[in-house]
């Protein structure tokens, strides 16, 4: 029997008033893979991420995370399920008045009974994992954008979730910093078995890290492609998909 997917989405739709963002979105995410949600600006990539974790209500469809349907759970079960996922938002979303270590300790303080020394040890470990072991005492204003993204990933990993969501991790980064972040994501996935769902429109990152992907399209109001991004680039005959992967005008 095939292993149950980490995420199962069936017929998802999101609407804001009379405006449909997307509809009929169906896909699975397999354990241990880096799954990319891609597409042009305004197609609903980040909205889909937020819908999957319950921050945006679904107008139709069902989504299961780690075998549980978030929308069907009571409050206690929802909180327990959400503790098993981590999210890194586009800006890193670090608290400016806290050091990097304190930012990472925060979810541990809120959701565990670990003593302070243990929380500090976990924070040092997670910062070391993302290459920021020497920056634990620095404030977010004292670090670069790339370091803030790495710190955001470290905080998302504080509770050792099996599933991580990253929203536009490469946005605003120079090519070298972006490539380093791509390598970090691949290394974490390989070394820890963590499943990643990555929202991005950065073509180089998609091809570097993505095991599989879905492509959303604003005009189609939903999915127009699914599969290995390298195969989509080489083989797709869908005009919008070809234009995206080959950097051509549609």
C-alpha positions in Angstrom: 0.0 0.0 0.0 1.3 3.5 -0.9 2.2 5.7 2.0 -0.4 8.3 2.9 0.6 11.7 1.5 1.7 14.4 4.0 -0.8 16.8 2.3 -3.9 15.8 0.3 -5.9 18.6 -1.3 -9.2 17.9 -3.2 -11.1 20.4 -5.2 -9.9 23.5 -3.3 -11.5 26.9 -4.1 -11.0 30.3 -2.5 -13.2 33.3 -3.2 -13.1 36.8 -1.9 -16.7 38.1 -2.4 -17.6 37.5 -6.0 -14.0 37.1 -7.1 -12.6 33.6 -7.5 -8.9 33.3 -6.7 -8.7 29.7 -7.7 -10.9 26.6 -8.0 -10.7 22.9 -8.5 -7.2 22.6 -7.1 -6.3 19.0 -6.4 -2.8 17.6 -5.5 -0.9 15.4 -3.1 2.5 16.1 -1.3 4.6 13.1 -0.6 6.6 12.6 2.6 10.2 14.0 2.4 9.8 15.9 -0.9 10.3 19.5 -1.7 7.0 20.5 -3.3 6.7 23.9 -5.1 3.6 26.0 -5.7 4.6 28.3 -8.5 3.0 30.7 -11.0 3.0 34.4 -12.0 2.1 37.3 -9.8 -1.5 37.4 -8.5 -2.3 33.7 -9.3 -3.0 32.8 -5.7 0.2 31.0 -4.6 0.4 32.5 -1.1 -3.4 32.4 -0.8 -3.2 28.6 -1.4 -0.6 28.3 1.3 -2.7 30.2 3.8 -5.8 28.1 2.9 -3.9 24.9 3.6 -3.0 26.0 7.1 -6.4 27.5 7.9 -5.6 31.2 7.6 -7.9 31.7 4.6 -11.3 29.9 4.5 -12.0 27.5 1.7 -15.1 28.1 -0.4 -15.0 24.5 -1.6 -12.9 21.4 -1.2 -11.0 19.6 1.5 -7.4 19.6 2.7 -5.7 17.1 4.9 -2.4 17.8 6.7 -0.5 14.8 8.2 -3.7 12.8 7.8 -6.0 15.2 9.6 -8.5 17.7 8.1 -7.8 21.0 9.8 -11.2 22.5 9.2 -13.0 19.5 10.7 -11.1 19.5 14.0 -12.1 21.1 17.3 -10.0 23.9 18.7 -7.7 21.7 20.8 -7.1 19.3 17.9 -6.4 22.2 15.5 -3.8 23.7 17.8 -2.2 20.3 18.2 -2.0 19.8 14.5 -0.7 23.3 13.8 2.1 22.6 16.3 3.3 19.9 13.9 3.9 22.3 11.0 6.2 25.3 10.6 5.8 28.4 8.5 8.4 30.9 7.3 6.7 34.0 5.9 8.3 36.1 3.1 9.9 38.7 5.3 11.0 36.3 7.9 8.5 37.9 10.3 11.0 38.1 13.1 10.2 40.2 16.2 12.4 43.2 16.0 12.9 43.6 19.8 14.1 40.1 20.3 17.4 38.5 19.4 17.5 35.7 16.9 17.8 33.2 19.7 14.9 34.7 21.6 12.8 34.6 18.4 13.5 30.9 18.1 12.8 30.2 21.8 9.4 31.9 21.6 7.4 28.9 20.1 9.2 26.6 22.6 8.1 28.9 25.5 4.5 29.0 24.2 4.1 25.3 23.3 6.4 23.3 25.6 7.4 22.9 29.2 11.1 23.0 28.5 13.2 24.9 31.0 15.1 28.0 29.9 18.4 26.2 29.5 16.9 23.6 27.2 15.1 26.3 25.1 18.4 28.1 24.7 20.1 24.9 23.7 17.5 24.2 21.0 17.8 27.8 19.7 21.6 27.4 19.4 21.1 24.1 17.6 18.6 25.4 15.1 20.6 28.6 14.4 23.7 26.3 13.8 21.6 24.2 11.4 21.0 27.3 9.2 24.5 28.7 9.5 23.8 31.4 12.1 25.5 29.9 15.1 27.5 33.0 15.7 24.5 35.4 15.4 22.3 34.2 18.3 22.6 37.5 20.2 21.9 39.8 17.2 18.7 41.7 16.5 16.9 41.3 13.2 17.8 44.9 12.3 21.5 43.9 12.6 21.4 41.2 10.0 21.0 40.9 6.2 17.9 39.9 4.4 19.3 36.5 3.6 20.2 35.9 7.3 16.6 36.9 8.3 15.3 34.2 5.9 17.6 31.6 7.5 16.5 32.7 11.0 12.9 32.5 9.9 13.5 28.9 8.8 15.2 28.2 12.1 12.2 29.5 14.1 9.9 27.5 11.9 11.9 24.4 12.8 11.9 25.1 16.6 9.3 22.4 17.4 10.8 19.9 15.0 7.7 19.8 12.7 7.7 17.2 9.9 6.1 19.7 7.5 7.5 23.2 6.7 5.8 25.9 4.6 8.1 28.6 3.1 6.5 31.6 1.5 8.7 33.2 -1.2 12.0 32.3 0.5 14.2 33.8 -2.3 12.2 37.0 -2.7 14.5 40.1 -2.6 17.7 38.1 -2.4 20.7 38.4 -4.7 21.5 35.4 -6.8 24.4 34.1 -4.6 22.4 34.5 -1.4 19.4 32.8 -3.1 21.5 29.9 -4.2 22.8 29.5 -0.7 19.3 29.4 0.7 18.3 26.8 -2.0 21.2 24.6 -0.9 20.2 25.0 2.8 16.6 23.9 2.0 17.9 20.8 0.1 20.3 19.9 2.9 17.6 20.2 5.6 15.2 18.0 3.5 17.9 15.4 2.9 19.3 15.4 6.5 16.1 15.5 8.5 13.4 14.0 6.2 11.4 17.2 6.6 8.7 17.8 3.9 8.8 21.3 2.4 6.0 23.2 0.6 7.6 26.2 -1.1 5.7 29.1 -2.7 7.9 30.9 -5.3 8.0 32.3 -8.8 11.8 32.3 -8.8 12.7 30.0 -11.8 16.2 29.2 -10.7 15.1 28.2 -7.3 12.2 26.1 -8.7 14.6 24.1 -10.9 17.2 23.8 -8.2 15.1 22.5 -5.3 11.7 21.3 -6.6 11.0 17.5 -6.6 7.5 18.2 -7.9 5.4 21.3 -8.4 2.0 22.6 -9.3 1.5 25.7 -11.4 -1.3 28.1 -10.8 -2.5 30.6 -13.4 -4.5 33.8 -12.8 -6.5 33.7 -16.0 -7.3 30.0 -15.6 -8.2 30.6 -11.9 -6.5 27.3 -10.9 -3.9 24.7 -11.8 -2.6 24.4 -15.3 0.3 22.0 -14.7 1.7 19.4 -12.2 4.9 17.4 -12.2 8.7 17.5 -12.1 9.6 21.2 -13.0 12.5 20.1 -15.1 10.3 17.9 -17.2 7.7 20.7 -17.5 10.4 23.0 -18.8 11.6 20.5 -21.3 8.3 18.9 -22.4 5.2 21.0 -21.7 3.3 22.2 -24.7 0.9 24.4 -22.7 1.7 28.0 -23.9 1.6 29.6 -20.4 3.8 26.9 -18.9 6.3 27.1 -21.7 6.4 30.9 -21.4 7.0 30.7 -17.7 9.8 28.1 -17.8 11.5 29.5 -20.9 11.2 33.2 -19.9 9.2 34.0 -23.0 6.4 36.4 -23.6 3.1 34.5 -23.7 
